[in-house]
Amino acid sequence: MTFRTPGLGRRAGGGRARPLLPALVALALLLVAFVVFTAFYTDLLWYQSVGFEAVFTTQLKARAVLFFGAGLLMALLVGANVLVAYRLRPAYRPLSVEQQGLERYRAVIDPRRRLIAITLLGLLGVFTGASVSGQWPTWLAFMNRTPFGVEDPQFHKDVSFYVFTYPFIRLLLGVVFATVILSILAAVMVHYLYGGLRLQGPGDKASPPARAHLSVLVGLFVLLKAVAYWYDRYGLVHSERGVTTGASYTDVNALMPAKTILAVIAVLCAIMFFSNLLRRGMMLPGVGFTLLVLSAILLGGMYPLLIQQFQVKPDELAKERQYIERNIKATRQAFGVEGAKLIPYGAKPKTDQATLRAEAEKLDGARLLDPNVVGETFKQQQRIRPFYNFPDILDVDRYEVDGEMIDTIVALRELSGAPEGQHSWIKDRMVYTHGYGFVSAYADRLAGGGVPDYITRDMSVSANQRINVTRPEIYFGERTPAYSVVGGAGQQELNYPDNSENGQQTSNYGGDGGVSIDSFFHKLLYATKFQDKNLLLSGAINDGAKILYDRSPMERVQKAAPWLKLDGDPYPSVVNGRIVWIVDGYTASNSYPYSEEISLGEATRDTITETRSAVARQSDDHVNYMRNSVKATVDAYDGSVRLYQWDDKDPILKTWMKVFDGTVQPRSQIPPELEKHFRYPQDLFKVQRTILAKYHVTDPAAFYSGEGFWEVPEDPSAKGKRQPPYYQSLRMPGQAEESFSLTTVFNPRNNQQLAAFMAVGSTPGRDYGQISILQMPRNAQPPGLSQVQNEFETDPRVKEDLNSLRLGQTDTIGGNLLTLPFSGGLLYVEPMYAIQESAKQPYPVLGAVLARYGNTIVLANTLDEALAQIVGDSAPPDGGQDEGQDGGEPGEGDGGTGGALTPEAQQAINDLKKAVTDYEEAQKSLDYDKMGQAWEAIKKARDALATAQQTKPES
């Protein structure tokens, strides 16, 4: 007879189930390993596809060396101290409640002590290695450091010591400190667990071996502290204690000697701890430690405070003058503004008509087409199909058209995705794969109707356009899909829509960019990477297919050069028929001695970065050295990345060129056709203008008082936000001809007037990078931007014309308020755009041009007409009012509109109303020819109305 005990069957079943748990754990580990392998291997494939495999492998090797080096150091040293502490355990432990309680723990730990120790030390090594491996740039820069050839004024060390060596020493000290501290903690725990340290019981609370062991470890810690004190002296060149950044009077005369004395005391204290190996007792170590603590408080804290309060404060300028001068010199060097020219200007503006006419003839034009406004106009007129789009901020470039270099507004027609309602995986990933076309327009003139005068436009790209584009497809851009599959056998990708029978032209990608995805293994990898099963299961992916990903210009350059900071505004250019993105790269540091540190994010923030998406914001990293050292390009068709050396004197760039040998091509390899499209980068200019707002003052006494400091003005079109800099062609005083420049203006601090105008040469050549600052006389500063904008809106004549422009449901948008040096004074020019809100798809068109010179304010249809009014006999001499007016409200004088209308004025009003109605109808139907005709009629009627209002009606 067989008896079955209840529950045994279930236990047997549970026994059969036990192998399932290890299998699930093993499967989970395999999945995690495969995901990690996928991330690693697809990164390697990407780097191989762009030819920058050395960047990936160099980073990997550096990370591995630091990971295993720091991890093993930590694990071995802590483990060695744990072993020493265990072997020094006392053979006899006195009976006590404490030891009885610890015995339970010893009974649990002893049989498994090796496993526990290996596990804990392994985890400690992994965490340490992972933390330190992220510091690979510090290690590689130290190993390949390049001298600056400039010494700091305090220690007379080359600047490279502070930029490359000092950060590595601090990293090394940090790792060793952490190792010693953790060794002390681990040793204390083991000694306590096995009775070497006691809290209860008679006699000594520490056994002699435990006391000796811990004394050595604490002595090592104090010895490291002595080394730290010694190197802390060099860190004083970054001190913020004084008036400016850098070692101040107190730092040099109090804190620096204190650090030296503390280093000596720490060495003596360490010797006292080591002496505990030879003699029993803690008196000497205790005396040494007390001496060190008291010295740190008195010498490192109280003494510098007393010097600052009772020697420096009563006579701060005299004491700090030398150190302020050091800061001014170092800051100007570190940010590359030491060569900025400060030119007195504006004391005697020319006012005679002959001189003004001569100056007006030299003025080739101003950039009336505002790239910050006309993005919507490009979109409505040139996107052709709703699945294309343009950025909200366009770019400014230079092209040779009809034998003349001209400023142009440029943009790419990028893809926004498959048409609404037609989405599918095949269409999204394999048909709608790229944008098409380069659109450009004259910057200083417009076509009929106030719309851009296009140089290149429409689809398909024709061979007779004035900028020759032979490869208009855009597979790599700022608005491309996350990934696309292209180039497979028989695959048809939409190239551009047309009027053919199929309604579109297709193509098949033939570029070298991308990673092959026609094998099962690669399909599996990328299906895992993008978590998209269709990449593995779709039968539409044929032989020769490639996957394109990481497609934005900034993303590609950042991966190819991880040591660079990038400008937030890449821009497209046509070079030898191909569209390439140009990206400015910066080398930066926060370790330049005596240089002022600024927030990169704060310095580059303005209206554009805060309100538009096309320009990337900089991080809030703090820097005190910056160079535009690299010009990078990304081909819009094949995604190839090229890095070119631009600043061939920058030691940081030379260091990274040693680290990643062969990745940056020398400046001599830049194609001339490409170099013509380089421009001075905006983010560097914003940083430099932030620096020059203070550091144009080079006299230490004036700098100390803050006298003459400037600020970047508020943008008149966006309250509370800084005005962005503007690219424009202009002629600076003393220049024979106009040059393409990046410009900005300054206000005095807390003052709306204009203090200075700043421009930097932006065309590669002799004047590239030369900063010129026109400083206005302090006793006769011209109005600032906000004041000029207010005058445009309140001047009686201009206000009346603006009101006529705003008839019906038309609104106006102010364009960039440009400032131009003109005839010894400043000419302000602002395009005023009109937008018909009642239209189905409203977009801005140029409605008028506002200008101001001296006290003369005018509104005209074109800049030439505005200049004619300024320099001609018809210019109002008194700031905008006719000589017969008394300055009262509109309608009170003879030129007002408060009295009876003449027949001519009434007819002009009727004509204006009809022209506005015609324009609205033409805009609804997108009939550009009729829009242009109606717009000309509006301007003609408006001029007729202005003329009629000059005539006093008969009573």
Residue pairs with C-beta under 8 A, 6 or more apart in sequence:
34 528
35 528
38 525
38 528
38 529
39 529
41 525
42 515
42 525
42 526
42 529
43 56
44 53
44 56
45 515
45 522
46 515
46 549
46 550
46 559
47 53
47 55
47 56
47 559
48 515
49 513
49 514
49 515
49 639
50 513
50 556
50 560
50 639
50 640
50 641
51 640
51 641
52 559
52 560
52 641
52 663
54 660
54 661
54 662
54 663
55 559
55 560
55 561
55 562
55 660
55 663
58 140
58 659
58 660
59 136
59 562
62 133
62 136
62 139
62 140
63 133
63 134
63 136
64 133
65 139
66 129
66 132
66 133
66 135
66 136
66 139
67 129
67 130
67 132
67 133
68 129
69 129
69 132
70 128
70 129
70 131
70 132
70 133
70 175
71 125
71 126
71 128
71 129
71 132
72 125
73 128
73 175
73 179
74 124
74 125
74 128
74 129
74 175
74 178
74 179
74 182
75 121
75 122
75 124
75 125
75 128
77 179
77 180
77 183
78 121
78 124
78 179
78 182
78 183
78 186
79 117
79 121
81 183
81 184
81 186
81 187
81 213
81 217
82 117
82 121
82 186
82 187
82 190
84 187
84 213
85 186
85 187
85 190
85 191
85 194
85 196
85 210
85 213
86 113
86 190
86 194
88 191
88 196
88 207
88 209
88 210
88 213
89 190
89 191
89 194
89 195
89 196
90 194
90 195
90 196
90 207
90 209
93 99
93 194
93 195
94 198
94 201
94 202
94 203
96 198
96 200
96 201
97 200
98 198
98 199
98 200
98 201
99 195
99 198
99 201
102 192
102 193
102 195
105 193
106 193
106 194
109 116
109 193
124 182
128 175
128 178
132 171
132 175
135 171
137 562
137 563
138 167
138 168
138 171
139 168
139 171
140 659
141 163
141 164
141 167
141 168
141 652
141 655
141 656
141 659
142 164
142 165
142 167
142 168
143 659
144 655
144 656
144 658
144 659
145 160
145 163
145 164
145 165
145 655
146 160
146 164
146 651
146 652
146 654
146 655
146 658
147 158
147 160
147 651
148 158
148 159
148 160
148 163
148 651
149 158
149 651
150 158
150 159
150 333
151 157
151 158
151 159
152 159
152 162
152 237
152 330
152 593
152 594
153 326
153 594
154 236
154 237
154 247
154 252
154 326
154 593
155 233
155 234
155 237
157 234
159 592
159 593
159 651
160 651
161 234
162 234
162 237
162 591
162 592
162 593
163 589
163 591
163 592
163 625
163 651
163 652
164 655
166 231
166 234
166 235
166 591
167 591
169 231
170 231
173 224
173 227
173 228
173 231
176 224
177 221
177 224
177 228
180 217
180 220
180 221
180 224
181 221
183 217
184 214
184 217
184 218
184 221
187 213
187 214
187 217
188 197
188 214
190 196
191 197
191 206
191 207
191 210
191 213
191 214
192 198
195 207
196 206
196 207
196 209
196 210
197 205
197 206
197 207
197 210
198 205
198 206
199 205
204 211
206 214
208 280
211 276
211 280
211 282
212 276
212 277
215 273
215 274
215 276
215 277
215 285
216 273
216 274
216 276
216 277
218 273
218 285
218 289
219 270
219 271
219 272
219 273
219 274
219 285
220 270
222 266
222 269
222 270
222 273
222 288
222 289
222 292
223 266
223 267
223 270
225 266
225 292
226 262
226 263
226 264
226 266
226 267
226 270
227 263
229 259
229 260
229 262
229 263
229 266
230 259
230 260
230 263
232 259
233 256
233 259
233 260
236 247
236 251
236 252
236 255
236 256
236 259
237 246
237 247
237 593
237 594
238 245
238 246
238 591
238 593
238 597
239 245
239 246
239 247
239 248
239 251
239 255
241 248
241 250
241 251
241 255
241 304
241 308
242 248
242 249
242 250
242 251
242 320
242 323
243 316
243 320
243 323
243 324
243 704
244 320
244 323
244 324
244 327
244 328
244 594
244 596
244 703
245 327
245 331
245 594
245 595
245 596
245 597
245 624
246 323
246 326
246 327
246 330
246 593
246 594
246 595
247 256
247 323
247 594
248 312
248 320
248 323
249 307
249 311
249 312
249 319
249 320
249 322
249 323
250 304
250 307
250 308
250 311
250 312
251 304
252 323
253 307
254 303
254 304
254 307
254 308
255 300
255 304
258 299
258 300
258 303
258 304
259 300
261 295
261 299
262 292
262 295
262 296
262 299
262 300
265 291
265 292
265 295
266 292
268 288
268 291
269 285
269 288
269 289
269 291
269 292
270 288
271 288
272 284
272 285
272 287
272 288
273 285
273 288
273 289
275 284
275 285
276 282
276 284
276 285
311 319
312 319
312 320
316 704
317 700
317 701
317 704
320 700
320 704
321 700
321 701
321 704
322 700
324 700
324 703
324 704
325 700
326 594
327 594
327 595
327 596
328 695
328 697
328 698
328 700
328 703
329 338
329 594
330 592
330 593
330 594
330 595
331 594
331 595
331 596
331 624
331 691
331 695
332 338
332 340
332 691
332 695
332 698
333 595
334 592
334 595
334 624
334 625
334 626
335 595
335 625
335 626
335 687
335 688
335 691
336 626
336 627
336 688
336 769
337 688
337 691
337 692
337 695
337 771
339 770
339 771
340 692
340 696
340 771
340 772
340 773
341 770
341 771
341 772
341 773
342 696
342 773
342 775
343 733
343 772
343 773
343 774
343 775
344 775
344 777
345 733
345 757
345 774
345 775
345 776
345 821
345 824
346 774
346 776
346 777
346 780
346 782
346 824
346 825
346 826
347 777
347 780
348 824
349 823
349 824
349 825
349 826
349 854
350 356
350 359
350 823
350 824
350 825
351 854
353 871
353 872
353 873
355 823
356 823
356 853
356 870
356 871
357 871
357 872
359 822
359 823
359 871
360 867
360 868
360 870
360 871
362 731
363 731
363 820
363 822
363 827
363 867
364 444
364 729
364 738
365 444
365 445
365 729
365 863
366 444
366 728
366 818
366 820
366 829
366 863
367 396
367 407
367 443
367 444
367 726
367 727
367 728
367 729
367 816
367 818
368 443
368 444
368 445
368 446
368 815
368 829
368 831
368 846
368 849
368 863
369 409
369 441
369 442
369 443
369 444
369 445
369 446
369 452
369 831
369 846
370 815
370 816
370 831
370 833
371 393
371 394
371 395
371 396
371 409
372 393
372 394
372 607
372 608
372 612
372 724
372 815
372 816
373 813
373 815
373 816
373 831
373 833
373 844
374 394
374 409
374 441
374 452
374 833
374 844
375 390
375 391
375 392
375 393
375 394
375 411
375 614
376 392
376 843
376 844
377 451
377 452
377 843
377 844
377 845
378 390
378 394
378 411
378 439
378 441
378 452
379 389
379 390
379 843
380 841
380 843
380 926
381 451
381 452
381 843
381 928
382 390
382 413
382 437
382 439
382 454
382 457
382 458
383 389
383 390
383 413
384 413
384 458
384 459
384 496
384 497
385 419
385 497
386 416
386 419
386 420
387 415
387 416
387 417
387 418
387 419
387 432
388 413
388 414
388 415
388 416
388 435
388 436
389 413
389 414
389 415
389 416
389 479
390 411
390 412
390 413
390 414
390 439
391 411
391 414
391 478
391 479
391 613
391 614
392 612
392 613
392 614
393 569
393 608
393 612
393 614
393 615
394 409
394 410
394 411
395 409
395 410
395 411
395 569
395 571
395 572
396 407
396 408
396 409
396 410
396 443
396 571
396 679
396 727
397 407
397 408
397 410
397 440
397 571
397 573
397 677
397 679
398 405
398 406
398 407
398 408
398 676
398 677
398 679
398 740
398 763
399 405
399 406
399 408
399 440
399 455
399 467
399 574
400 406
400 676
401 408
401 455
401 466
401 467
402 466
406 442
406 443
406 444
407 442
407 443
407 444
407 727
407 728
407 729
407 740
408 440
408 441
408 442
408 443
408 455
409 440
409 441
409 442
409 443
409 452
410 438
410 439
410 440
410 571
410 572
410 573
411 439
411 440
411 572
412 435
412 437
412 438
412 439
412 474
412 477
412 572
412 579
412 636
413 435
413 436
413 437
413 438
413 439
413 459
413 474
414 435
414 474
414 477
414 478
414 479
414 480
415 432
415 433
415 434
415 435
415 436
415 474
415 479
415 480
415 481
416 479
417 423
417 428
417 432
417 481
418 424
418 427
418 428
418 431
418 432
425 534
425 538
426 538
426 540
428 481
429 481
429 483
429 484
429 485
429 534
430 484
430 485
430 486
430 488
430 491
430 493
430 540
430 541
431 492
431 493
431 494
432 481
432 493
432 494
433 475
433 481
433 484
433 485
433 486
433 493
433 494
433 509
433 548
434 473
434 474
434 475
434 480
434 484
434 486
434 493
434 495
434 509
435 473
435 474
435 477
435 479
435 480
436 459
436 461
436 472
436 473
436 474
436 495
436 496
437 456
437 458
437 459
437 461
437 469
437 472
437 474
437 496
438 456
438 461
438 467
438 469
438 472
438 572
438 574
438 579
439 454
439 456
439 457
440 454
440 455
440 456
440 467
441 452
441 453
441 454
441 455
442 452
442 453
442 455
444 729
444 863
445 453
446 452
446 453
446 845
446 846
447 453
447 454
447 932
448 932
448 933
448 935
448 936
449 845
449 928
449 931
449 932
449 934
449 935
449 936
450 833
450 834
450 845
450 846
450 847
450 935
451 845
451 846
451 928
451 931
451 932
455 465
455 466
455 467
456 465
456 466
456 467
456 469
457 465
459 496
459 497
459 498
460 472
460 496
460 498
460 505
461 469
461 472
467 574
468 574
468 577
469 574
469 577
469 578
469 579
470 577
470 578
471 577
471 578
471 579
471 636
471 637
472 579
473 495
473 507
473 636
473 637
474 480
474 579
474 636
474 637
475 484
475 486
475 509
475 511
475 513
475 548
475 551
475 636
475 637
475 638
475 639
476 513
476 548
476 551
476 552
476 553
476 556
476 581
476 634
476 635
476 636
476 637
476 638
476 639
477 551
477 552
477 553
477 572
477 581
477 636
478 552
478 553
478 570
478 614
480 548
480 551
480 552
481 551
482 530
482 549
482 551
483 526
483 530
483 547
483 548
483 549
483 551
484 547
484 548
485 491
485 517
485 535
485 541
485 545
485 546
485 547
485 548
486 493
486 508
486 509
486 514
486 545
486 546
486 547
486 548
487 508
487 509
487 510
487 511
487 514
487 544
487 545
487 546
488 508
488 518
488 540
488 541
488 542
488 543
488 544
488 545
489 542
489 543
489 544
489 545
490 542
491 508
491 509
491 540
491 542
491 545
492 506
492 507
492 508
493 506
493 507
493 508
493 509
494 504
494 505
494 506
495 504
495 505
495 506
495 507
496 504
496 505
497 503
497 504
497 505
498 504
498 505
509 546
511 637
511 638
511 639
512 638
512 640
513 546
513 548
513 635
513 637
513 638
513 639
513 640
514 546
514 547
514 548
514 639
515 522
515 526
515 546
515 547
515 549
516 522
516 544
516 545
516 546
517 523
517 526
517 535
517 541
517 545
517 546
517 547
518 541
518 542
518 543
518 544
518 545
520 536
522 547
523 535
523 536
523 541
524 536
526 532
526 535
526 547
527 533
527 534
527 535
527 536
530 549
535 541
535 547
548 639
550 556
550 559
551 639
553 570
553 581
553 583
553 634
554 566
554 570
554 583
554 616
556 634
556 639
556 641
557 564
557 566
557 583
557 585
557 632
557 634
557 641
557 643
558 564
558 566
560 632
560 641
560 643
560 663
561 585
561 630
561 632
561 643
561 656
561 660
561 663
561 664
563 587
563 656
563 659
563 660
564 585
564 586
564 587
564 629
564 630
564 632
565 585
565 586
565 587
565 588
565 600
565 618
565 621
566 583
566 584
566 585
566 586
566 616
566 632
567 583
567 584
567 585
567 586
567 681
567 682
567 683
567 684
568 604
568 609
568 615
568 616
568 617
568 618
568 682
568 683
569 614
569 615
569 616
569 682
569 683
570 581
570 582
570 583
570 634
571 581
571 582
571 679
572 579
572 580
572 581
572 582
572 636
573 579
573 580
573 581
573 582
573 674
573 677
574 580
575 633
575 671
575 673
575 674
575 677
576 671
576 673
578 635
578 636
578 637
579 635
579 636
579 637
580 633
580 634
580 635
580 636
580 674
581 633
581 634
581 635
581 636
582 631
582 632
582 633
582 674
582 677
582 678
583 631
583 632
583 633
583 634
584 628
584 630
584 631
584 632
584 681
584 683
584 684
585 628
585 629
585 630
585 631
585 632
585 643
586 626
586 627
586 628
586 629
586 630
586 681
586 683
586 684
587 626
587 627
587 629
587 630
587 647
587 650
587 652
587 653
587 656
588 600
588 621
588 623
588 625
588 626
588 627
588 652
589 623
589 624
589 625
589 652
590 597
590 621
590 622
590 623
590 624
590 625
591 624
591 625
592 624
592 625
595 624
595 625
596 624
596 691
596 694
596 695
597 622
597 623
597 624
598 622
598 623
598 624
598 687
598 690
598 691
599 620
599 621
599 622
600 618
600 619
600 620
600 621
600 622
600 623
600 683
600 687
601 617
601 618
601 619
601 620
601 621
602 620
603 618
603 686
603 687
603 690
604 617
604 618
604 682
604 683
604 686
604 687
605 617
605 722
606 686
606 712
606 715
606 721
606 722
606 723
606 724
607 715
607 717
607 718
607 721
607 722
607 723
607 724
608 615
608 724
609 615
609 616
609 617
609 618
610 718
610 721
611 718
611 721
618 683
623 687
625 652
626 684
626 687
627 647
627 650
627 652
627 653
628 646
628 647
628 680
628 681
628 684
629 645
629 646
629 647
629 650
629 652
629 653
630 643
630 644
630 645
630 646
630 647
630 653
630 664
631 643
631 644
631 646
631 670
631 678
632 641
632 642
632 643
632 644
633 641
633 642
633 644
633 674
634 640
634 641
642 665
643 663
643 664
643 665
644 664
644 665
644 666
644 667
644 669
644 670
645 653
645 657
645 664
645 665
645 666
645 667
646 667
646 678
647 653
648 666
648 667
653 664
656 664
657 663
657 664
675 764
676 764
678 764
679 727
679 740
679 742
679 762
679 763
680 741
680 742
680 760
680 761
680 762
680 768
680 769
682 724
682 725
682 742
685 725
685 742
685 744
685 760
686 725
688 760
688 771
689 712
689 725
689 744
689 746
689 758
690 712
692 710
692 758
692 771
692 773
693 709
693 710
693 711
693 712
693 746
694 703
694 709
694 710
696 708
696 710
696 756
696 773
696 775
697 703
697 707
697 708
697 709
702 708
706 749
708 748
708 778
709 748
709 749
710 746
710 747
710 748
710 749
710 755
710 756
711 746
711 747
711 748
711 749
711 750
712 722
712 723
712 744
712 746
712 747
713 722
713 723
713 745
713 746
713 747
713 752
713 754
713 784
713 785
713 786
714 720
714 721
714 722
714 723
714 785
714 786
715 721
715 722
715 723
715 724
715 785
716 723
716 785
716 786
716 788
716 789
716 814
716 817
717 789
717 813
717 814
717 817
723 744
723 745
723 785
723 817
725 742
725 743
725 744
726 742
726 743
726 744
726 816
726 818
727 740
727 741
727 742
727 743
727 762
728 740
728 741
728 743
728 818
728 820
729 738
729 739
729 740
729 741
730 738
730 739
730 741
730 743
730 759
730 820
730 821
731 737
731 738
731 739
731 821
732 739
732 741
732 759
732 772
732 774
732 821
733 774
733 821
739 761
739 762
739 763
739 767
740 761
740 762
740 763
741 759
741 760
741 761
741 762
742 759
742 760
742 762
743 757
743 758
743 759
743 760
743 818
743 819
744 757
744 758
744 759
745 754
745 756
745 757
745 758
745 784
745 785
745 819
746 754
746 755
746 756
746 757
746 758
747 753
747 754
747 755
747 784
748 755
748 781
751 781
751 784
752 783
752 784
752 786
752 787
753 781
753 782
753 783
753 784
753 787
754 776
754 781
754 782
754 783
754 784
754 785
754 819
754 826
755 775
755 776
755 781
756 773
756 774
756 775
756 776
757 773
757 774
757 776
757 819
757 821
757 826
758 771
758 772
758 773
758 774
759 771
759 772
760 769
760 770
760 771
760 772
761 767
761 768
761 769
761 770
762 768
774 821
776 782
782 825
782 826
783 791
785 817
785 819
785 828
788 817
788 828
788 852
789 814
789 817
789 830
791 852
791 857
791 880
792 798
792 802
792 830
792 850
792 852
792 857
793 799
793 802
795 857
795 879
795 880
796 880
796 881
796 885
796 889
796 890
797 857
797 859
797 876
797 880
797 881
797 882
798 850
798 857
798 858
798 859
798 880
799 890
800 890
800 897
800 946
800 949
801 848
801 859
801 942
801 946
802 812
802 832
802 848
802 859
804 912
804 942
804 945
805 812
805 832
805 834
805 847
805 848
805 942
806 812
806 834
807 912
807 913
807 916
808 836
808 838
808 916
808 917
808 920
809 836
809 837
809 838
809 920
810 834
810 835
810 836
810 837
810 916
811 834
811 835
811 837
812 832
812 833
812 834
812 835
812 847
813 832
813 833
813 834
813 835
813 844
814 830
814 831
814 832
814 833
815 830
815 831
815 832
815 833
816 830
816 831
817 828
817 829
817 830
818 828
818 829
818 830
819 826
819 827
819 828
820 826
820 827
820 828
820 829
821 827
822 853
823 853
825 853
825 854
826 853
827 851
827 852
827 853
827 870
828 850
828 851
828 852
828 853
829 849
829 850
829 851
829 863
829 866
830 849
830 850
830 851
831 846
831 848
831 849
831 850
832 846
832 847
832 848
832 849
832 850
832 859
833 844
833 845
833 846
833 847
834 844
834 845
834 846
834 847
835 842
835 843
835 844
835 845
836 842
836 919
836 920
836 923
838 920
839 920
839 923
839 924
840 924
841 926
842 923
845 931
845 935
848 859
848 860
848 861
849 859
849 860
849 861
849 862
849 863
849 865
849 866
850 857
850 858
850 859
850 866
851 857
851 858
851 859
851 860
851 863
851 866
851 867
851 869
851 870
852 858
853 870
855 877
855 878
855 879
855 880
856 869
856 870
856 875
856 876
856 877
856 879
856 880
857 876
857 879
857 880
858 866
858 869
858 870
858 875
858 876
858 880
859 866
860 866
860 868
860 869
861 939
861 943
868 874
869 875
876 882
876 883
877 883
881 887
882 893
882 895
882 950
884 893
884 894
884 895
885 893
885 894
885 895
886 892
886 893
889 896
890 896
890 897
890 898
891 897
891 898
891 899
892 898
894 952
895 949
895 950
896 949
897 905
897 949
899 952
899 953
900 953
900 955
901 909
901 948
901 953
902 948
902 951
902 953
904 944
904 947
904 948
904 951
905 945
905 948
905 949
905 951
905 953
907 944
907 948
908 941
908 942
908 944
908 945
908 948
909 941
909 945
911 937
911 940
911 941
911 944
912 938
912 941
912 942
912 945
914 937
915 934
915 935
915 937
915 938
915 940
915 941
916 934
916 938
918 930
918 933
918 934
918 937
919 931
919 934
919 935
919 937
919 938
921 930
922 928
922 930
922 931
922 933
922 934
923 931
